[in-house]
Amino acid sequence: MRKERILLHVYGEHQDAVWTLTCLDLSFSSSATELMKAKEYVRANAHEYLEGKLVGENIQFPAIPVSAGDVSRRKMKYWLARTWQHFDGRTRGHIYDEVVGLDDKHPMFS
């Protein structure tokens, strides 16, 4: 059996009562009013990606493709916040690494 796992870097922002999490490695964003719901959307879309589907195909877990320029800006913010996490732990909820994988067709999450 072939088992796949990928490490994803995710950057999130909270603006106007909406959480927007951007998967920097797969170039898509998911939004929700709750942080945990947005994380579920990112996980579900990454799992769909591992199954060979295009991101954004799943209507149940909405995802929006993000341009390369936006991804570059958010990567800089991600790495700055990643460094700042050592001094202020409040950013740990929305700047994180996620391991997503397939293990006998069941999703695995970190």
KEKOLZA-227663 format. One record per atom (N, C-alpha, C): residue in one letter; x, y, z; residue number from 1; atom name. Coordinates in steps of 0.1 Angstrom, whole numbers, plus 5000, padded with zeros to 4 digits. Layout:
REM residues N
markol; px; py; pz; fidren; tivo
a; X; Y; Z; NUM; CA
...
END
This chain:
REM residues 110
markol; px; py; pz; fidren; tivo
m; 5008; 4988; 5000; 1; N
m; 5000; 5000; 5000; 1; CA
m; 5009; 5013; 5000; 1; C
r; 5005; 5022; 4992; 2; N
r; 5012; 5034; 4991; 2; CA
r; 5006; 5045; 5001; 2; C
k; 5014; 5050; 5009; 3; N
k; 5010; 5060; 5018; 3; CA
k; 5016; 5074; 5015; 3; C
e; 5008; 5084; 5014; 4; N
e; 5013; 5097; 5010; 4; CA
e; 5011; 5107; 5022; 4; C
r; 5020; 5115; 5024; 5; N
r; 5019; 5126; 5034; 5; CA
r; 5026; 5138; 5029; 5; C
i; 5019; 5150; 5031; 6; N
i; 5026; 5162; 5027; 6; CA
i; 5025; 5172; 5039; 6; C
l; 5036; 5180; 5040; 7; N
l; 5037; 5190; 5050; 7; CA
l; 5032; 5204; 5044; 7; C
l; 5022; 5210; 5050; 8; N
l; 5017; 5222; 5045; 8; CA
l; 5020; 5234; 5054; 8; C
h; 5023; 5245; 5049; 9; N
h; 5025; 5257; 5057; 9; CA
h; 5013; 5266; 5055; 9; C
v; 5006; 5269; 5066; 10; N
v; 4994; 5277; 5066; 10; CA
v; 4995; 5290; 5073; 10; C
y; 4990; 5301; 5067; 11; N
y; 4991; 5314; 5073; 11; CA
y; 4976; 5319; 5073; 11; C
g; 4972; 5324; 5085; 12; N
g; 4958; 5329; 5086; 12; CA
g; 4958; 5343; 5091; 12; C
e; 4947; 5350; 5087; 13; N
e; 4944; 5363; 5091; 13; CA
e; 4930; 5364; 5095; 13; C
h; 4927; 5373; 5106; 14; N
h; 4914; 5375; 5111; 14; CA
h; 4910; 5389; 5107; 14; C
q; 4900; 5391; 5099; 15; N
q; 4897; 5405; 5095; 15; CA
q; 4882; 5405; 5092; 15; C
d; 4875; 5415; 5098; 16; N
d; 4860; 5417; 5096; 16; CA
d; 4853; 5404; 5101; 16; C
a; 4856; 5399; 5112; 17; N
a; 4850; 5387; 5118; 17; CA
a; 4851; 5374; 5109; 17; C
v; 4860; 5374; 5100; 18; N
v; 4862; 5362; 5091; 18; CA
v; 4877; 5358; 5092; 18; C
w; 4879; 5345; 5094; 19; N
w; 4892; 5339; 5093; 19; CA
w; 4895; 5335; 5079; 19; C
t; 4906; 5339; 5074; 20; N
t; 4911; 5334; 5060; 20; CA
t; 4924; 5327; 5062; 20; C
l; 4924; 5314; 5060; 21; N
l; 4936; 5306; 5060; 21; CA
l; 4941; 5303; 5046; 21; C
t; 4954; 5306; 5044; 22; N
t; 4960; 5304; 5031; 22; CA
t; 4970; 5292; 5032; 22; C
c; 4968; 5282; 5024; 23; N
c; 4978; 5271; 5023; 23; CA
c; 4988; 5276; 5013; 23; C
l; 5000; 5279; 5018; 24; N
l; 5011; 5285; 5010; 24; CA
l; 5017; 5275; 5000; 24; C
d; 5016; 5262; 5003; 25; N
d; 5022; 5252; 4994; 25; CA
d; 5013; 5249; 4983; 25; C
l; 5000; 5249; 4985; 26; N
l; 4990; 5245; 4974; 26; CA
l; 4983; 5257; 4968; 26; C
s; 4986; 5269; 4973; 27; N
s; 4981; 5282; 4967; 27; CA
s; 4966; 5283; 4967; 27; C
f; 4960; 5280; 4979; 28; N
f; 4945; 5283; 4980; 28; CA
f; 4942; 5288; 4993; 28; C
s; 4931; 5295; 4994; 29; N
s; 4926; 5301; 5007; 29; CA
s; 4912; 5295; 5010; 29; C
s; 4910; 5294; 5023; 30; N
s; 4897; 5290; 5028; 30; CA
s; 4893; 5299; 5039; 30; C
s; 4880; 5303; 5039; 31; N
s; 4875; 5313; 5048; 31; CA
s; 4863; 5307; 5056; 31; C
a; 4862; 5312; 5069; 32; N
a; 4851; 5308; 5077; 32; CA
a; 4850; 5318; 5089; 32; C
t; 4839; 5318; 5095; 33; N
t; 4838; 5327; 5107; 33; CA
t; 4845; 5322; 5119; 33; C
e; 4848; 5309; 5120; 34; N
e; 4855; 5303; 5131; 34; CA
e; 4868; 5298; 5126; 34; C
l; 4878; 5299; 5134; 35; N
l; 4892; 5294; 5131; 35; CA
l; 4892; 5279; 5129; 35; C
m; 4885; 5272; 5137; 36; N
m; 4885; 5257; 5136; 36; CA
m; 4878; 5253; 5123; 36; C
k; 4868; 5259; 5119; 37; N
k; 4861; 5256; 5107; 37; CA
k; 4870; 5259; 5095; 37; C
a; 4877; 5270; 5095; 38; N
a; 4886; 5273; 5084; 38; CA
a; 4897; 5262; 5083; 38; C
k; 4902; 5258; 5095; 39; N
k; 4912; 5247; 5095; 39; CA
k; 4907; 5234; 5089; 39; C
e; 4894; 5231; 5092; 40; N
e; 4888; 5219; 5086; 40; CA
e; 4888; 5220; 5071; 40; C
y; 4884; 5232; 5066; 41; N
y; 4884; 5234; 5052; 41; CA
y; 4897; 5232; 5045; 41; C
v; 4908; 5237; 5052; 42; N
v; 4921; 5236; 5046; 42; CA
v; 4925; 5221; 5046; 42; C
r; 4922; 5214; 5057; 43; N
r; 4925; 5199; 5057; 43; CA
r; 4918; 5191; 5047; 43; C
a; 4905; 5194; 5045; 44; N
a; 4897; 5187; 5036; 44; CA
a; 4901; 5190; 5021; 44; C
n; 4905; 5202; 5018; 45; N
n; 4909; 5205; 5005; 45; CA
n; 4923; 5199; 5002; 45; C
a; 4932; 5198; 5012; 46; N
a; 4945; 5192; 5010; 46; CA
a; 4943; 5177; 5008; 46; C
h; 4933; 5171; 5015; 47; N
h; 4931; 5157; 5013; 47; CA
h; 4925; 5154; 4999; 47; C
e; 4917; 5163; 4994; 48; N
e; 4912; 5162; 4981; 48; CA
e; 4923; 5163; 4971; 48; C
y; 4933; 5171; 4973; 49; N
y; 4944; 5173; 4965; 49; CA
y; 4952; 5160; 4964; 49; C
l; 4954; 5154; 4976; 50; N
l; 4962; 5141; 4976; 50; CA
l; 4954; 5130; 4968; 50; C
e; 4941; 5131; 4967; 51; N
e; 4934; 5121; 4960; 51; CA
e; 4934; 5124; 4945; 51; C
g; 4941; 5135; 4941; 52; N
g; 4942; 5138; 4927; 52; CA
g; 4932; 5147; 4921; 52; C
k; 4924; 5153; 4930; 53; N
k; 4914; 5163; 4926; 53; CA
k; 4919; 5177; 4926; 53; C
l; 4914; 5185; 4918; 54; N
l; 4918; 5199; 4918; 54; CA
l; 4912; 5206; 4930; 54; C
v; 4920; 5215; 4936; 55; N
v; 4915; 5223; 4947; 55; CA
v; 4904; 5232; 4942; 55; C
g; 4893; 5233; 4950; 56; N
g; 4882; 5241; 4946; 56; CA
g; 4871; 5233; 4940; 56; C
e; 4873; 5220; 4937; 57; N
e; 4862; 5211; 4932; 57; CA
e; 4852; 5208; 4942; 57; C
n; 4856; 5207; 4955; 58; N
n; 4847; 5203; 4965; 58; CA
n; 4838; 5215; 4970; 58; C
i; 4826; 5215; 4967; 59; N
i; 4817; 5226; 4971; 59; CA
i; 4814; 5226; 4986; 59; C
q; 4815; 5215; 4992; 60; N
q; 4813; 5214; 5007; 60; CA
q; 4823; 5221; 5015; 60; C
f; 4836; 5222; 5010; 61; N
f; 4847; 5228; 5016; 61; CA
f; 4853; 5239; 5007; 61; C
p; 4847; 5251; 5007; 62; N
p; 4851; 5261; 4996; 62; CA
p; 4866; 5265; 4997; 62; C
a; 4872; 5266; 4986; 63; N
a; 4886; 5270; 4985; 63; CA
a; 4887; 5280; 4973; 63; C
i; 4895; 5290; 4974; 64; N
i; 4897; 5300; 4964; 64; CA
i; 4912; 5300; 4960; 64; C
p; 4915; 5298; 4947; 65; N
p; 4929; 5299; 4942; 65; CA
p; 4935; 5312; 4945; 65; C
v; 4947; 5313; 4949; 66; N
v; 4954; 5325; 4953; 66; CA
v; 4966; 5327; 4943; 66; C
s; 4968; 5340; 4939; 67; N
s; 4978; 5343; 4929; 67; CA
s; 4992; 5341; 4936; 67; C
a; 5002; 5340; 4927; 68; N
a; 5016; 5339; 4932; 68; CA
a; 5020; 5351; 4940; 68; C
g; 5016; 5362; 4936; 69; N
g; 5020; 5375; 4943; 69; CA
g; 5015; 5374; 4957; 69; C
d; 5002; 5370; 4959; 70; N
d; 4996; 5370; 4972; 70; CA
d; 5003; 5359; 4981; 70; C
v; 5006; 5348; 4975; 71; N
v; 5013; 5337; 4982; 71; CA
v; 5026; 5342; 4987; 71; C
s; 5034; 5349; 4978; 72; N
s; 5047; 5354; 4982; 72; CA
s; 5046; 5364; 4994; 72; C
r; 5036; 5373; 4994; 73; N
r; 5034; 5382; 5005; 73; CA
r; 5031; 5375; 5017; 73; C
r; 5022; 5365; 5016; 74; N
r; 5018; 5358; 5028; 74; CA
r; 5029; 5349; 5033; 74; C
k; 5038; 5344; 5025; 75; N
k; 5049; 5336; 5029; 75; CA
k; 5059; 5345; 5038; 75; C
m; 5061; 5357; 5033; 76; N
m; 5069; 5366; 5041; 76; CA
m; 5063; 5369; 5055; 76; C
k; 5049; 5371; 5055; 77; N
k; 5042; 5373; 5068; 77; CA
k; 5043; 5360; 5076; 77; C
y; 5042; 5349; 5070; 78; N
y; 5043; 5336; 5077; 78; CA
y; 5056; 5334; 5084; 78; C
w; 5067; 5337; 5077; 79; N
w; 5080; 5335; 5083; 79; CA
w; 5083; 5345; 5093; 79; C
l; 5079; 5357; 5092; 80; N
l; 5080; 5367; 5102; 80; CA
l; 5073; 5364; 5115; 80; C
a; 5060; 5359; 5113; 81; N
a; 5052; 5355; 5124; 81; CA
a; 5058; 5343; 5131; 81; C
r; 5063; 5334; 5123; 82; N
r; 5069; 5321; 5128; 82; CA
r; 5081; 5325; 5137; 82; C
t; 5089; 5335; 5133; 83; N
t; 5100; 5339; 5142; 83; CA
t; 5094; 5346; 5154; 83; C
w; 5084; 5354; 5153; 84; N
w; 5078; 5361; 5164; 84; CA
w; 5071; 5352; 5174; 84; C
q; 5067; 5340; 5170; 85; N
q; 5061; 5330; 5179; 85; CA
q; 5069; 5327; 5191; 85; C
h; 5082; 5328; 5190; 86; N
h; 5091; 5324; 5201; 86; CA
h; 5090; 5335; 5212; 86; C
f; 5085; 5347; 5209; 87; N
f; 5084; 5357; 5219; 87; CA
f; 5069; 5359; 5223; 87; C
d; 5060; 5357; 5214; 88; N
d; 5045; 5359; 5217; 88; CA
d; 5037; 5347; 5211; 88; C
g; 5032; 5339; 5220; 89; N
g; 5025; 5327; 5216; 89; CA
g; 5011; 5329; 5210; 89; C
r; 5006; 5341; 5210; 90; N
r; 4992; 5343; 5205; 90; CA
r; 4990; 5339; 5191; 90; C
t; 5001; 5339; 5183; 91; N
t; 4999; 5336; 5169; 91; CA
t; 4999; 5321; 5165; 91; C
r; 5001; 5313; 5175; 92; N
r; 5002; 5298; 5173; 92; CA
r; 4989; 5292; 5167; 92; C
g; 4978; 5298; 5169; 93; N
g; 4965; 5293; 5164; 93; CA
g; 4963; 5294; 5149; 93; C
h; 4969; 5304; 5143; 94; N
h; 4966; 5307; 5129; 94; CA
h; 4979; 5307; 5120; 94; C
i; 4990; 5303; 5125; 95; N
i; 5002; 5302; 5117; 95; CA
i; 5008; 5288; 5122; 95; C
y; 5007; 5278; 5113; 96; N
y; 5010; 5265; 5117; 96; CA
y; 5014; 5256; 5105; 96; C
d; 5020; 5245; 5108; 97; N
d; 5023; 5235; 5098; 97; CA
d; 5014; 5223; 5100; 97; C
e; 5009; 5218; 5089; 98; N
e; 4999; 5208; 5089; 98; CA
e; 5004; 5196; 5081; 98; C
v; 5004; 5184; 5087; 99; N
v; 5008; 5172; 5079; 99; CA
v; 4995; 5165; 5076; 99; C
v; 4993; 5164; 5063; 100; N
v; 4981; 5158; 5058; 100; CA
v; 4985; 5145; 5050; 100; C
g; 4978; 5134; 5051; 101; N
g; 4982; 5122; 5044; 101; CA
g; 4970; 5113; 5042; 101; C
l; 4973; 5103; 5033; 102; N
l; 4964; 5092; 5031; 102; CA
l; 4970; 5080; 5036; 102; C
d; 4962; 5073; 5044; 103; N
d; 4966; 5060; 5050; 103; CA
d; 4954; 5051; 5048; 103; C
d; 4955; 5043; 5038; 104; N
d; 4944; 5033; 5034; 104; CA
d; 4931; 5041; 5031; 104; C
k; 4932; 5052; 5024; 105; N
k; 4921; 5060; 5020; 105; CA
k; 4914; 5068; 5031; 105; C
h; 4920; 5068; 5043; 106; N
h; 4914; 5076; 5053; 106; CA
h; 4923; 5088; 5056; 106; C
p; 4918; 5100; 5057; 107; N
p; 4926; 5112; 5059; 107; CA
p; 4933; 5111; 5073; 107; C
m; 4946; 5116; 5073; 108; N
m; 4953; 5117; 5085; 108; CA
m; 4957; 5131; 5087; 108; C
f; 4956; 5136; 5099; 109; N
f; 4959; 5150; 5101; 109; CA
f; 4968; 5151; 5114; 109; C
s; 4977; 5161; 5114; 110; N
s; 4985; 5163; 5126; 110; CA
s; 4977; 5169; 5137; 110; C
END
